[in-house]
Amino acid sequence: MRKQCNKCKCSNCKVRENKICLICECCYDFKPVKCQDFWNKDDISILENLEFIATGVQRRIYDTKKNTILKIPINQEGLQANLEEITIYKDLQQYSNVDQLVIKVGEIISYHPQGYWIEMIKYNDKTTNDIIEKFNELIDVIPIIDVNYSNLGKDEYGNYVLMDYEGLHWTWFDKRENPYYKSSESLRG
């Protein structure tokens, strides 16, 4: 099913599976569509009132006003990034516990099984000196692909949380499995 893109006025928008989203193949403009399947919640009106927070090369981030954010892919790489984060989060839930983590990862509340969106807890992502210091320690033990201080935040208890963690395997986050963690004095101490 073809739609016209409001941004570039082409006719290359396709309604994706289950009418989850419209993605223009020319400009990668993304527009959520009102759809009962999108949230699996009663309050669908929030889709019309999302606040745009940030964009990257792969995804756009929206504030849901419910202490969560939505990560929406804007291209195929963004879709893959969402799928990778979903897999890592699920694997960590299955194979590790909080005490075994090198760093806590952003908690995924809900997601589309094909990666069209991720709903994640919203964390304080204000870049401070301690965030920079912790991030620099982390890149010695976890090969973080997206090296950006704003990808590290804090939860309500002041614990550090990595909010953008695609492209990795769950074992990098587990103290028992990560080969670099055992030799890192700064993180163990």
NUBAKE-106891 format. One record per residue: residue in three letters; x, y, z of N, C-alpha, C in turn; residue number from 1. Coordinates in steps of 0.1 Angstrom, whole numbers. Atoms other than C-alpha are relative to their C-alpha. Example, Ala and Ser with C-alpha at 12.3 -4.5 7.8 and 13.67 -1.06 7.14 Angstrom:
# residues 2
@res:ALA	n_east:9	n_north:-12	n_up:0	ca_east:123	ca_north:-45	ca_up:78	c_east:9	c_north:12	c_up:0	n:1;
@res:SER	n_east:-9	n_north:-11	n_up:0	ca_east:137	ca_north:-11	ca_up:71	c_east:-8	c_north:11	c_up:8	n:2;
END
This chain:
# residues 189
@res:MET	n_east:8	n_north:-12	n_up:0	ca_east:0	ca_north:0	ca_up:0	c_east:9	c_north:12	c_up:0	n:1;
@res:ARG	n_east:-8	n_north:-12	n_up:2	ca_east:15	ca_north:33	ca_up:-11	c_east:-7	c_north:12	c_up:6	n:2;
@res:LYS	n_east:5	n_north:-12	n_up:-5	ca_east:11	ca_north:66	ca_up:7	c_east:9	c_north:11	c_up:-5	n:3;
@res:GLN	n_east:-9	n_north:-11	n_up:4	ca_east:25	ca_north:101	ca_up:-1	c_east:7	c_north:5	c_up:12	n:4;
@res:CYS	n_east:-8	n_north:-6	n_up:-11	ca_east:53	ca_north:114	ca_up:21	c_east:-3	c_north:15	c_up:1	n:5;
@res:ASN	n_east:3	n_north:-14	n_up:-2	ca_east:44	ca_north:147	ca_up:36	c_east:13	c_north:9	c_up:-1	n:6;
@res:LYS	n_east:-13	n_north:-7	n_up:0	ca_east:81	ca_north:157	ca_up:37	c_east:5	c_north:3	c_up:-14	n:7;
@res:CYS	n_east:-6	n_north:-2	n_up:14	ca_east:94	ca_north:151	ca_up:2	c_east:-10	c_north:-2	c_up:-11	n:8;
@res:LYS	n_east:11	n_north:1	n_up:9	ca_east:60	ca_north:146	ca_up:-15	c_east:1	c_north:-11	c_up:-10	n:9;
@res:CYS	n_east:-1	n_north:12	n_up:9	ca_east:71	ca_north:113	ca_up:-32	c_east:-11	c_north:-10	c_up:4	n:10;
@res:SER	n_east:10	n_north:11	n_up:-3	ca_east:49	ca_north:82	ca_up:-33	c_east:7	c_north:-13	c_up:3	n:11;
@res:ASN	n_east:-8	n_north:12	n_up:-4	ca_east:75	ca_north:58	ca_up:-19	c_east:-2	c_north:-5	c_up:14	n:12;
@res:CYS	n_east:3	n_north:4	n_up:-14	ca_east:60	ca_north:54	ca_up:16	c_east:-7	c_north:-14	c_up:-1	n:13;
@res:LYS	n_east:7	n_north:13	n_up:0	ca_east:50	ca_north:18	ca_up:23	c_east:-6	c_north:-1	c_up:14	n:14;
@res:VAL	n_east:5	n_north:4	n_up:-13	ca_east:27	ca_north:7	ca_up:51	c_east:7	c_north:-13	c_up:4	n:15;
@res:ARG	n_east:-7	n_north:12	n_up:-4	ca_east:48	ca_north:-18	ca_up:70	c_east:-9	c_north:-10	c_up:6	n:16;
@res:GLU	n_east:7	n_north:11	n_up:-6	ca_east:37	ca_north:-50	ca_up:85	c_east:-9	c_north:4	c_up:11	n:17;
@res:ASN	n_east:10	n_north:-3	n_up:-10	ca_east:5	ca_north:-47	ca_up:106	c_east:-2	c_north:15	c_up:2	n:18;
@res:LYS	n_east:3	n_north:-14	n_up:0	ca_east:3	ca_north:-10	ca_up:98	c_east:7	c_north:7	c_up:12	n:19;
@res:ILE	n_east:-8	n_north:-6	n_up:-12	ca_east:30	ca_north:-2	ca_up:125	c_east:5	c_north:13	c_up:-3	n:20;
@res:CYS	n_east:-6	n_north:-13	n_up:3	ca_east:47	ca_north:26	ca_up:107	c_east:0	c_north:3	c_up:-15	n:21;
@res:LEU	n_east:-3	n_north:-4	n_up:14	ca_east:52	ca_north:45	ca_up:75	c_east:15	c_north:5	c_up:-1	n:22;
@res:ILE	n_east:-14	n_north:-4	n_up:2	ca_east:88	ca_north:49	ca_up:63	c_east:1	c_north:4	c_up:-14	n:23;
@res:CYS	n_east:-2	n_north:-4	n_up:14	ca_east:95	ca_north:70	ca_up:32	c_east:14	c_north:-5	c_up:-4	n:24;
@res:GLU	n_east:-12	n_north:6	n_up:4	ca_east:122	ca_north:52	ca_up:13	c_east:9	c_north:11	c_up:-7	n:25;
@res:CYS	n_east:-8	n_north:-10	n_up:6	ca_east:135	ca_north:85	ca_up:-2	c_east:7	c_north:8	c_up:11	n:26;
@res:CYS	n_east:-6	n_north:-9	n_up:-10	ca_east:140	ca_north:107	ca_up:29	c_east:0	c_north:-7	c_up:14	n:27;
@res:TYR	n_east:1	n_north:8	n_up:-13	ca_east:135	ca_north:80	ca_up:57	c_east:-8	c_north:8	c_up:10	n:28;
@res:ASP	n_east:9	n_north:-6	n_up:-9	ca_east:108	ca_north:102	ca_up:72	c_east:-9	c_north:-10	c_up:7	n:29;
@res:PHE	n_east:8	n_north:10	n_up:-7	ca_east:90	ca_north:82	ca_up:99	c_east:-12	c_north:7	c_up:6	n:30;
@res:LYS	n_east:12	n_north:-5	n_up:-6	ca_east:55	ca_north:87	ca_up:110	c_east:-8	c_north:-12	c_up:6	n:31;
@res:PRO	n_east:8	n_north:11	n_up:-6	ca_east:38	ca_north:65	ca_up:136	c_east:-15	c_north:1	c_up:-5	n:32;
@res:VAL	n_east:14	n_north:1	n_up:5	ca_east:3	ca_north:54	ca_up:125	c_east:-8	c_north:-4	c_up:12	n:33;
@res:LYS	n_east:9	n_north:5	n_up:-11	ca_east:-26	ca_north:51	ca_up:149	c_east:-4	c_north:-14	c_up:-3	n:34;
@res:CYS	n_east:2	n_north:14	n_up:2	ca_east:-29	ca_north:14	ca_up:153	c_east:-2	c_north:-7	c_up:13	n:35;
@res:GLN	n_east:2	n_north:7	n_up:-12	ca_east:-43	ca_north:-8	ca_up:180	c_east:11	c_north:-10	c_up:4	n:36;
@res:ASP	n_east:-11	n_north:9	n_up:-3	ca_east:-14	ca_north:-32	ca_up:176	c_east:13	c_north:6	c_up:4	n:37;
@res:PHE	n_east:-12	n_north:-7	n_up:-3	ca_east:12	ca_north:-5	ca_up:181	c_east:5	c_north:-1	c_up:15	n:38;
@res:TRP	n_east:-3	n_north:-1	n_up:-14	ca_east:11	ca_north:-2	ca_up:219	c_east:-4	c_north:-12	c_up:8	n:39;
@res:ASN	n_east:6	n_north:10	n_up:-8	ca_east:-10	ca_north:-31	ca_up:230	c_east:-5	c_north:6	c_up:14	n:40;
@res:LYS	n_east:5	n_north:-7	n_up:-12	ca_east:-24	ca_north:-6	ca_up:255	c_east:-12	c_north:8	c_up:-4	n:41;
@res:ASP	n_east:13	n_north:-7	n_up:4	ca_east:-57	ca_north:13	ca_up:257	c_east:2	c_north:14	c_up:-5	n:42;
@res:ASP	n_east:-2	n_north:-14	n_up:3	ca_east:-42	ca_north:48	ca_up:254	c_east:8	c_north:2	c_up:-13	n:43;
@res:ILE	n_east:-6	n_north:-2	n_up:13	ca_east:-34	ca_north:51	ca_up:217	c_east:3	c_north:14	c_up:-3	n:44;
@res:SER	n_east:-1	n_north:-15	n_up:3	ca_east:-37	ca_north:89	ca_up:217	c_east:14	c_north:5	c_up:2	n:45;
@res:ILE	n_east:-13	n_north:-5	n_up:-3	ca_east:-2	ca_north:92	ca_up:230	c_east:9	c_north:1	c_up:-12	n:46;
@res:LEU	n_east:-8	n_north:0	n_up:13	ca_east:12	ca_north:85	ca_up:195	c_east:-1	c_north:13	c_up:-7	n:47;
@res:GLU	n_east:1	n_north:-13	n_up:6	ca_east:-1	ca_north:119	ca_up:184	c_east:7	c_north:10	c_up:8	n:48;
@res:ASN	n_east:-6	n_north:-11	n_up:-9	ca_east:16	ca_north:137	ca_up:213	c_east:14	c_north:-3	c_up:5	n:49;
@res:LEU	n_east:-14	n_north:3	n_up:-4	ca_east:51	ca_north:123	ca_up:214	c_east:9	c_north:12	c_up:-2	n:50;
@res:GLU	n_east:-9	n_north:-11	n_up:0	ca_east:78	ca_north:148	ca_up:221	c_east:13	c_north:-5	c_up:-6	n:51;
@res:PHE	n_east:-13	n_north:4	n_up:6	ca_east:109	ca_north:145	ca_up:198	c_east:11	c_north:4	c_up:10	n:52;
@res:ILE	n_east:-12	n_north:-2	n_up:-8	ca_east:141	ca_north:142	ca_up:219	c_east:13	c_north:2	c_up:-8	n:53;
@res:ALA	n_east:-12	n_north:1	n_up:7	ca_east:169	ca_north:133	ca_up:196	c_east:0	c_north:-9	c_up:-12	n:54;
@res:THR	n_east:-1	n_north:9	n_up:11	ca_east:179	ca_north:117	ca_up:164	c_east:15	c_north:-4	c_up:-2	n:55;
@res:GLY	n_east:-13	n_north:5	n_up:4	ca_east:209	ca_north:97	ca_up:153	c_east:0	c_north:-4	c_up:-14	n:56;
@res:VAL	n_east:0	n_north:4	n_up:13	ca_east:219	ca_north:81	ca_up:121	c_east:-10	c_north:-11	c_up:-3	n:57;
@res:GLN	n_east:9	n_north:12	n_up:1	ca_east:197	ca_north:50	ca_up:128	c_east:-14	c_north:2	c_up:5	n:58;
@res:ARG	n_east:13	n_north:0	n_up:-7	ca_east:169	ca_north:60	ca_up:151	c_east:-3	c_north:14	c_up:5	n:59;
@res:ARG	n_east:5	n_north:-12	n_up:-6	ca_east:148	ca_north:88	ca_up:165	c_east:-5	c_north:-4	c_up:14	n:60;
@res:ILE	n_east:4	n_north:2	n_up:-14	ca_east:140	ca_north:91	ca_up:202	c_east:-11	c_north:9	c_up:3	n:61;
@res:TYR	n_east:12	n_north:-8	n_up:-4	ca_east:106	ca_north:103	ca_up:215	c_east:-3	c_north:-2	c_up:15	n:62;
@res:ASP	n_east:5	n_north:0	n_up:-14	ca_east:94	ca_north:111	ca_up:250	c_east:-14	c_north:-4	c_up:0	n:63;
@res:THR	n_east:15	n_north:4	n_up:0	ca_east:61	ca_north:93	ca_up:258	c_east:-7	c_north:8	c_up:11	n:64;
@res:LYS	n_east:7	n_north:-7	n_up:-12	ca_east:54	ca_north:115	ca_up:289	c_east:-4	c_north:-9	c_up:10	n:65;
@res:LYS	n_east:4	n_north:10	n_up:-10	ca_east:51	ca_north:83	ca_up:309	c_east:13	c_north:-6	c_up:6	n:66;
@res:ASN	n_east:-13	n_north:4	n_up:-5	ca_east:87	ca_north:82	ca_up:321	c_east:7	c_north:-11	c_up:-8	n:67;
@res:THR	n_east:-6	n_north:9	n_up:10	ca_east:96	ca_north:62	ca_up:290	c_east:3	c_north:7	c_up:-13	n:68;
@res:ILE	n_east:-3	n_north:-5	n_up:13	ca_east:111	ca_north:68	ca_up:256	c_east:-4	c_north:-10	c_up:-10	n:69;
@res:LEU	n_east:2	n_north:9	n_up:11	ca_east:104	ca_north:53	ca_up:222	c_east:12	c_north:2	c_up:-9	n:70;
@res:LYS	n_east:-11	n_north:0	n_up:10	ca_east:133	ca_north:43	ca_up:199	c_east:-6	c_north:-5	c_up:-13	n:71;
@res:ILE	n_east:6	n_north:3	n_up:12	ca_east:120	ca_north:44	ca_up:164	c_east:11	c_north:0	c_up:-11	n:72;
@res:PRO	n_east:-10	n_north:1	n_up:11	ca_east:142	ca_north:32	ca_up:134	c_east:-4	c_north:10	c_up:-11	n:73;
@res:ILE	n_east:2	n_north:-9	n_up:12	ca_east:146	ca_north:56	ca_up:105	c_east:6	c_north:-6	c_up:-13	n:74;
@res:ASN	n_east:-5	n_north:7	n_up:11	ca_east:163	ca_north:31	ca_up:83	c_east:2	c_north:-15	c_up:4	n:75;
@res:GLN	n_east:-2	n_north:14	n_up:-2	ca_east:172	ca_north:-6	ca_up:80	c_east:10	c_north:-2	c_up:12	n:76;
@res:GLU	n_east:-10	n_north:1	n_up:-10	ca_east:202	ca_north:-1	ca_up:103	c_east:-6	c_north:2	c_up:14	n:77;
@res:GLY	n_east:7	n_north:-3	n_up:-13	ca_east:179	ca_north:14	ca_up:130	c_east:-9	c_north:-12	c_up:4	n:78;
@res:LEU	n_east:8	n_north:12	n_up:-3	ca_east:156	ca_north:-16	ca_up:127	c_east:9	c_north:-11	c_up:6	n:79;
@res:GLN	n_east:-9	n_north:10	n_up:-5	ca_east:186	ca_north:-39	ca_up:132	c_east:5	c_north:3	c_up:14	n:80;
@res:ALA	n_east:-4	n_north:-5	n_up:-13	ca_east:198	ca_north:-18	ca_up:162	c_east:-11	c_north:-3	c_up:10	n:81;
@res:ASN	n_east:11	n_north:3	n_up:-9	ca_east:164	ca_north:-22	ca_up:178	c_east:0	c_north:-15	c_up:3	n:82;
@res:LEU	n_east:1	n_north:15	n_up:-2	ca_east:164	ca_north:-60	ca_up:173	c_east:12	c_north:-5	c_up:8	n:83;
@res:GLU	n_east:-11	n_north:3	n_up:-8	ca_east:199	ca_north:-62	ca_up:187	c_east:-2	c_north:3	c_up:15	n:84;
@res:GLU	n_east:2	n_north:-4	n_up:-14	ca_east:190	ca_north:-43	ca_up:219	c_east:-11	c_north:-9	c_up:6	n:85;
@res:ILE	n_east:10	n_north:9	n_up:-5	ca_east:159	ca_north:-64	ca_up:223	c_east:6	c_north:-14	c_up:4	n:86;
@res:THR	n_east:-7	n_north:13	n_up:-2	ca_east:180	ca_north:-96	ca_up:220	c_east:9	c_north:1	c_up:12	n:87;
@res:ILE	n_east:-10	n_north:-1	n_up:-11	ca_east:207	ca_north:-84	ca_up:244	c_east:-8	c_north:1	c_up:13	n:88;
@res:TYR	n_east:8	n_north:-1	n_up:-12	ca_east:181	ca_north:-73	ca_up:270	c_east:-7	c_north:-13	c_up:4	n:89;
@res:LYS	n_east:6	n_north:13	n_up:-3	ca_east:162	ca_north:-106	ca_up:268	c_east:10	c_north:-10	c_up:5	n:90;
@res:ASP	n_east:-11	n_north:9	n_up:-4	ca_east:195	ca_north:-126	ca_up:270	c_east:5	c_north:3	c_up:14	n:91;
@res:LEU	n_east:-4	n_north:-4	n_up:-14	ca_east:206	ca_north:-106	ca_up:301	c_east:-10	c_north:-4	c_up:10	n:92;
@res:GLN	n_east:11	n_north:4	n_up:-9	ca_east:172	ca_north:-113	ca_up:317	c_east:1	c_north:-15	c_up:3	n:93;
@res:GLN	n_east:0	n_north:15	n_up:-1	ca_east:177	ca_north:-150	ca_up:311	c_east:13	c_north:-5	c_up:6	n:94;
@res:TYR	n_east:-13	n_north:6	n_up:-4	ca_east:214	ca_north:-155	ca_up:318	c_east:7	c_north:7	c_up:12	n:95;
@res:SER	n_east:-8	n_north:-8	n_up:-10	ca_east:225	ca_north:-128	ca_up:343	c_east:-10	c_north:6	c_up:10	n:96;
@res:ASN	n_east:8	n_north:-8	n_up:-9	ca_east:213	ca_north:-110	ca_up:374	c_east:7	c_north:13	c_up:2	n:97;
@res:VAL	n_east:-6	n_north:-13	n_up:-1	ca_east:220	ca_north:-74	ca_up:384	c_east:13	c_north:0	c_up:7	n:98;
@res:ASP	n_east:-13	n_north:0	n_up:-7	ca_east:249	ca_north:-83	ca_up:407	c_east:11	c_north:-5	c_up:-9	n:99;
@res:GLN	n_east:-10	n_north:6	n_up:9	ca_east:267	ca_north:-100	ca_up:378	c_east:3	c_north:10	c_up:-12	n:100;
@res:LEU	n_east:-2	n_north:-10	n_up:11	ca_east:265	ca_north:-69	ca_up:354	c_east:11	c_north:9	c_up:2	n:101;
@res:VAL	n_east:-11	n_north:-11	n_up:1	ca_east:295	ca_north:-47	ca_up:345	c_east:-7	c_north:13	c_up:1	n:102;
@res:ILE	n_east:8	n_north:-12	n_up:0	ca_east:269	ca_north:-20	ca_up:339	c_east:-15	c_north:-4	c_up:-3	n:103;
@res:LYS	n_east:14	n_north:3	n_up:2	ca_east:231	ca_north:-20	ca_up:340	c_east:-3	c_north:6	c_up:-14	n:104;
@res:VAL	n_east:4	n_north:-5	n_up:13	ca_east:215	ca_north:-16	ca_up:305	c_east:-14	c_north:5	c_up:2	n:105;
@res:GLY	n_east:13	n_north:-6	n_up:-1	ca_east:184	ca_north:4	ca_up:298	c_east:-11	c_north:-10	c_up:-1	n:106;
@res:GLU	n_east:11	n_north:10	n_up:-2	ca_east:152	ca_north:-15	ca_up:308	c_east:-10	c_north:2	c_up:-11	n:107;
@res:ILE	n_east:10	n_north:0	n_up:10	ca_east:130	ca_north:-23	ca_up:279	c_east:-14	c_north:-4	c_up:6	n:108;
@res:ILE	n_east:14	n_north:3	n_up:-6	ca_east:93	ca_north:-21	ca_up:289	c_east:-8	c_north:-8	c_up:-10	n:109;
@res:SER	n_east:7	n_north:7	n_up:10	ca_east:78	ca_north:-32	ca_up:256	c_east:7	c_north:2	c_up:-13	n:110;
@res:TYR	n_east:-6	n_north:-1	n_up:13	ca_east:88	ca_north:-37	ca_up:220	c_east:-8	c_north:-7	c_up:-11	n:111;
@res:HIS	n_east:6	n_north:7	n_up:11	ca_east:76	ca_north:-47	ca_up:186	c_east:9	c_north:-12	c_up:-4	n:112;
@res:PRO	n_east:-9	n_north:12	n_up:2	ca_east:88	ca_north:-83	ca_up:178	c_east:9	c_north:2	c_up:-13	n:113;
@res:GLN	n_east:-9	n_north:-2	n_up:12	ca_east:102	ca_north:-71	ca_up:144	c_east:8	c_north:13	c_up:1	n:114;
@res:GLY	n_east:-9	n_north:-11	n_up:-3	ca_east:120	ca_north:-41	ca_up:160	c_east:-5	c_north:14	c_up:-5	n:115;
@res:TYR	n_east:5	n_north:-13	n_up:4	ca_east:97	ca_north:-13	ca_up:147	c_east:0	c_north:11	c_up:10	n:116;
@res:TRP	n_east:-1	n_north:-9	n_up:-11	ca_east:99	ca_north:3	ca_up:181	c_east:4	c_north:-7	c_up:13	n:117;
@res:ILE	n_east:-3	n_north:5	n_up:-14	ca_east:113	ca_north:-1	ca_up:216	c_east:-5	c_north:11	c_up:9	n:118;
@res:GLU	n_east:4	n_north:-10	n_up:-11	ca_east:98	ca_north:15	ca_up:247	c_east:9	c_north:-4	c_up:11	n:119;
@res:MET	n_east:-10	n_north:1	n_up:-10	ca_east:125	ca_north:20	ca_up:273	c_east:-2	c_north:10	c_up:11	n:120;
@res:ILE	n_east:1	n_north:-9	n_up:-12	ca_east:126	ca_north:35	ca_up:308	c_east:8	c_north:13	c_up:-4	n:121;
@res:LYS	n_east:-7	n_north:-13	n_up:2	ca_east:137	ca_north:72	ca_up:306	c_east:9	c_north:2	c_up:11	n:122;
@res:TYR	n_east:-10	n_north:-2	n_up:-11	ca_east:169	ca_north:78	ca_up:325	c_east:6	c_north:14	c_up:-1	n:123;
@res:ASN	n_east:-6	n_north:-13	n_up:0	ca_east:187	ca_north:110	ca_up:335	c_east:13	c_north:-1	c_up:-9	n:124;
@res:ASP	n_east:-12	n_north:1	n_up:9	ca_east:212	ca_north:115	ca_up:306	c_east:8	c_north:13	c_up:0	n:125;
@res:LYS	n_east:-8	n_north:-12	n_up:0	ca_east:227	ca_north:148	ca_up:317	c_east:15	c_north:-4	c_up:2	n:126;
@res:THR	n_east:-14	n_north:3	n_up:0	ca_east:264	ca_north:146	ca_up:309	c_east:7	c_north:8	c_up:11	n:127;
@res:THR	n_east:-7	n_north:-6	n_up:-11	ca_east:284	ca_north:153	ca_up:341	c_east:14	c_north:-6	c_up:0	n:128;
@res:ASN	n_east:-14	n_north:5	n_up:-1	ca_east:321	ca_north:147	ca_up:350	c_east:0	c_north:-15	c_up:4	n:129;
@res:ASP	n_east:0	n_north:14	n_up:-4	ca_east:313	ca_north:114	ca_up:367	c_east:-5	c_north:-9	c_up:-11	n:130;
@res:ILE	n_east:4	n_north:8	n_up:11	ca_east:294	ca_north:102	ca_up:337	c_east:11	c_north:-2	c_up:-10	n:131;
@res:ILE	n_east:-12	n_north:1	n_up:9	ca_east:324	ca_north:110	ca_up:315	c_east:10	c_north:-10	c_up:5	n:132;
@res:GLU	n_east:-10	n_north:9	n_up:-6	ca_east:347	ca_north:92	ca_up:339	c_east:-4	c_north:-14	c_up:-1	n:133;
@res:LYS	n_east:5	n_north:13	n_up:1	ca_east:325	ca_north:62	ca_up:341	c_east:0	c_north:-6	c_up:-14	n:134;
@res:PHE	n_east:0	n_north:4	n_up:14	ca_east:321	ca_north:61	ca_up:303	c_east:13	c_north:-4	c_up:-4	n:135;
@res:ASN	n_east:-14	n_north:3	n_up:4	ca_east:358	ca_north:62	ca_up:298	c_east:5	c_north:-13	c_up:6	n:136;
@res:GLU	n_east:-3	n_north:13	n_up:-7	ca_east:362	ca_north:33	ca_up:323	c_east:-6	c_north:-12	c_up:-8	n:137;
@res:LEU	n_east:7	n_north:10	n_up:7	ca_east:336	ca_north:13	ca_up:304	c_east:5	c_north:-4	c_up:-14	n:138;
@res:ILE	n_east:-5	n_north:3	n_up:13	ca_east:351	ca_north:16	ca_up:270	c_east:13	c_north:-8	c_up:0	n:139;
@res:ASP	n_east:-11	n_north:9	n_up:-2	ca_east:381	ca_north:-3	ca_up:284	c_east:-4	c_north:-14	c_up:1	n:140;
@res:VAL	n_east:5	n_north:14	n_up:-2	ca_east:360	ca_north:-34	ca_up:291	c_east:-12	c_north:-4	c_up:-9	n:141;
@res:ILE	n_east:11	n_north:3	n_up:9	ca_east:330	ca_north:-31	ca_up:267	c_east:3	c_north:7	c_up:-13	n:142;
@res:PRO	n_east:-3	n_north:-7	n_up:13	ca_east:336	ca_north:-24	ca_up:230	c_east:-13	c_north:8	c_up:-5	n:143;
@res:ILE	n_east:12	n_north:-8	n_up:3	ca_east:308	ca_north:3	ca_up:229	c_east:2	c_north:5	c_up:-14	n:144;
@res:ILE	n_east:-1	n_north:-5	n_up:14	ca_east:301	ca_north:10	ca_up:192	c_east:-3	c_north:14	c_up:-1	n:145;
@res:ASP	n_east:5	n_north:-14	n_up:1	ca_east:283	ca_north:43	ca_up:196	c_east:6	c_north:8	c_up:12	n:146;
@res:VAL	n_east:-7	n_north:-6	n_up:-11	ca_east:309	ca_north:62	ca_up:217	c_east:-6	c_north:15	c_up:1	n:147;
@res:ASN	n_east:7	n_north:-13	n_up:-3	ca_east:287	ca_north:91	ca_up:230	c_east:-4	c_north:1	c_up:14	n:148;
@res:TYR	n_east:2	n_north:-1	n_up:-15	ca_east:286	ca_north:103	ca_up:266	c_east:-15	c_north:0	c_up:3	n:149;
@res:SER	n_east:14	n_north:0	n_up:-3	ca_east:248	ca_north:108	ca_up:263	c_east:-6	c_north:-13	c_up:0	n:150;
@res:ASN	n_east:5	n_north:13	n_up:0	ca_east:244	ca_north:71	ca_up:259	c_east:1	c_north:-6	c_up:14	n:151;
@res:LEU	n_east:-1	n_north:5	n_up:-14	ca_east:252	ca_north:67	ca_up:296	c_east:-8	c_north:9	c_up:9	n:152;
@res:GLY	n_east:8	n_north:-8	n_up:-9	ca_east:228	ca_north:79	ca_up:322	c_east:0	c_north:-6	c_up:14	n:153;
@res:LYS	n_east:1	n_north:6	n_up:-14	ca_east:217	ca_north:72	ca_up:358	c_east:-15	c_north:-2	c_up:2	n:154;
@res:ASP	n_east:13	n_north:3	n_up:-4	ca_east:186	ca_north:56	ca_up:372	c_east:-4	c_north:8	c_up:12	n:155;
@res:GLU	n_east:5	n_north:-8	n_up:-11	ca_east:165	ca_north:70	ca_up:401	c_east:8	c_north:-2	c_up:13	n:156;
@res:TYR	n_east:-9	n_north:2	n_up:-12	ca_east:190	ca_north:55	ca_up:426	c_east:14	c_north:4	c_up:-2	n:157;
@res:GLY	n_east:-14	n_north:-5	n_up:3	ca_east:221	ca_north:70	ca_up:410	c_east:9	c_north:-11	c_up:-6	n:158;
@res:ASN	n_east:-8	n_north:11	n_up:7	ca_east:232	ca_north:37	ca_up:393	c_east:2	c_north:4	c_up:-14	n:159;
@res:TYR	n_east:-2	n_north:-3	n_up:14	ca_east:248	ca_north:41	ca_up:359	c_east:-7	c_north:-10	c_up:-9	n:160;
@res:VAL	n_east:8	n_north:8	n_up:9	ca_east:228	ca_north:28	ca_up:330	c_east:5	c_north:3	c_up:-15	n:161;
@res:LEU	n_east:-3	n_north:-1	n_up:14	ca_east:239	ca_north:22	ca_up:294	c_east:-13	c_north:0	c_up:-8	n:162;
@res:MET	n_east:13	n_north:-1	n_up:7	ca_east:210	ca_north:33	ca_up:272	c_east:0	c_north:-4	c_up:-14	n:163;
@res:ASP	n_east:-1	n_north:4	n_up:14	ca_east:223	ca_north:25	ca_up:238	c_east:10	c_north:-11	c_up:-1	n:164;
@res:TYR	n_east:-9	n_north:11	n_up:-1	ca_east:238	ca_north:-9	ca_up:235	c_east:-1	c_north:-11	c_up:-11	n:165;
@res:GLU	n_east:0	n_north:9	n_up:11	ca_east:232	ca_north:-24	ca_up:201	c_east:14	c_north:-4	c_up:-5	n:166;
@res:GLY	n_east:-13	n_north:4	n_up:7	ca_east:259	ca_north:-42	ca_up:182	c_east:9	c_north:-8	c_up:9	n:167;
@res:LEU	n_east:-8	n_north:8	n_up:-9	ca_east:272	ca_north:-62	ca_up:212	c_east:-7	c_north:-13	c_up:4	n:168;
@res:HIS	n_east:5	n_north:13	n_up:-5	ca_east:266	ca_north:-96	ca_up:228	c_east:-2	c_north:1	c_up:15	n:169;
@res:TRP	n_east:3	n_north:-1	n_up:-15	ca_east:251	ca_north:-100	ca_up:263	c_east:12	c_north:-3	c_up:9	n:170;
@res:THR	n_east:-11	n_north:4	n_up:-8	ca_east:283	ca_north:-116	ca_up:275	c_east:9	c_north:12	c_up:4	n:171;
@res:TRP	n_east:-8	n_north:-12	n_up:-4	ca_east:301	ca_north:-82	ca_up:274	c_east:-5	c_north:7	c_up:12	n:172;
@res:PHE	n_east:6	n_north:-7	n_up:-12	ca_east:278	ca_north:-70	ca_up:302	c_east:1	c_north:-9	c_up:12	n:173;
@res:ASP	n_east:-1	n_north:10	n_up:-12	ca_east:283	ca_north:-101	ca_up:325	c_east:14	c_north:-1	c_up:5	n:174;
@res:LYS	n_east:-13	n_north:0	n_up:-6	ca_east:312	ca_north:-99	ca_up:349	c_east:7	c_north:-14	c_up:-2	n:175;
@res:ARG	n_east:-6	n_north:14	n_up:1	ca_east:317	ca_north:-137	ca_up:347	c_east:5	c_north:-3	c_up:-14	n:176;
@res:GLU	n_east:-3	n_north:3	n_up:14	ca_east:319	ca_north:-137	ca_up:309	c_east:9	c_north:10	c_up:-7	n:177;
@res:ASN	n_east:-8	n_north:-10	n_up:7	ca_east:337	ca_north:-105	ca_up:300	c_east:15	c_north:-1	c_up:3	n:178;
@res:PRO	n_east:-14	n_north:3	n_up:-3	ca_east:374	ca_north:-112	ca_up:296	c_east:8	c_north:12	c_up:5	n:179;
@res:TYR	n_east:-8	n_north:-13	n_up:-4	ca_east:385	ca_north:-75	ca_up:301	c_east:-4	c_north:4	c_up:14	n:180;
@res:TYR	n_east:5	n_north:-5	n_up:-13	ca_east:364	ca_north:-70	ca_up:333	c_east:10	c_north:-5	c_up:11	n:181;
@res:LYS	n_east:-8	n_north:6	n_up:-11	ca_east:386	ca_north:-93	ca_up:354	c_east:14	c_north:7	c_up:1	n:182;
@res:SER	n_east:-13	n_north:-7	n_up:-1	ca_east:418	ca_north:-73	ca_up:346	c_east:-2	c_north:15	c_up:2	n:183;
@res:SER	n_east:2	n_north:-14	n_up:-2	ca_east:402	ca_north:-39	ca_up:351	c_east:-2	c_north:4	c_up:14	n:184;
@res:GLU	n_east:-1	n_north:-4	n_up:-14	ca_east:411	ca_north:-25	ca_up:385	c_east:-11	c_north:11	c_up:3	n:185;
@res:SER	n_east:9	n_north:-12	n_up:-3	ca_east:389	ca_north:7	ca_up:382	c_east:-14	c_north:-5	c_up:1	n:186;
@res:LEU	n_east:14	n_north:5	n_up:-1	ca_east:356	ca_north:-12	ca_up:376	c_east:-2	c_north:-10	c_up:12	n:187;
@res:ARG	n_east:1	n_north:10	n_up:-10	ca_east:363	ca_north:-40	ca_up:401	c_east:1	c_north:6	c_up:14	n:188;
@res:GLY	n_east:-4	n_north:-5	n_up:-13	ca_east:376	ca_north:-18	ca_up:429	c_east:-11	c_north:9	c_up:5	n:189;
END
